[in-house]
Amino acid sequence: MRIDAHHHLWDPARRAQPWMDGAWADPIRRRYTEADLVPHLTAHGIDATVLVQSVSSYEDTAELLAVAAGEGPVAGVVGWADLTDPALAEVLAALPAGLVGVRHQVQDEPDPAWLTRPGVLRGLGVLADAGLVYDLLVTPRELPAAQAAVRALPQLAFVVDHAAKPAVATGDRQPWADGLTALAGLPNVSCKLSGLVTEADWDAWRPQQLLPYARHVLDVFGPERVMFGSDWPVCTLAAGYDDVVAVAEAATGRLTAAERSAVFGGTARRVYGLGAGEP
């Protein structure tokens, strides 16, 4: 099973997307549906996907879960939940089936140590008890706090989104590289090979600029803890779906067939507990 472990669906006319905070987002400020995505999946033999939240809303999460309950390719949802809510366990239990993980826009929190707040750590423990995964949407600024949270909760599976957003556009590798290496040293964390094109110069990026970052991810985590994600449709700000797949295939070109299979499906299937059958 080939899996795209990270994509979004939204309709700004139905629900505001606060992160679309400028003219830069105009090209993607429209409705995106499964029907828009499926041709890309078909073209690359991708069987299933993980649909990821884009706003902090239980209503949005419920709608994503409704998509997953349909006949389409979505095999699991990484939704949003308030980690600081004392009733978090009850809230999660009341959600429909299909939730495989939770994510919060940690990168947008003013406090770089937000992940280490007692209320947040308590909520992460609730996720572990519920058998869910936590997606880390962080930048290099938040990597120290992410390391602390991962160490504090060895029973919880964490997944780093977008390789923690290295500064591809400037070519800088530190402090990102060392921070990600330290995080990879903890066994309960995996990493998505996703989102690199939008960290590069949208109009002038080249695959050779992305490959050192992608290969660092593969080197420090190992293919068994790396999963491919398109970050569609955000990726279209800089590249087409075909381009994103091509970069991932180039980055994994040195791997064995079994290792490539892990990156393009096996890791996501294991970490998120996705079903063995066709979606």
Disulfide bonds with the S-S distance in Angstrom:
none
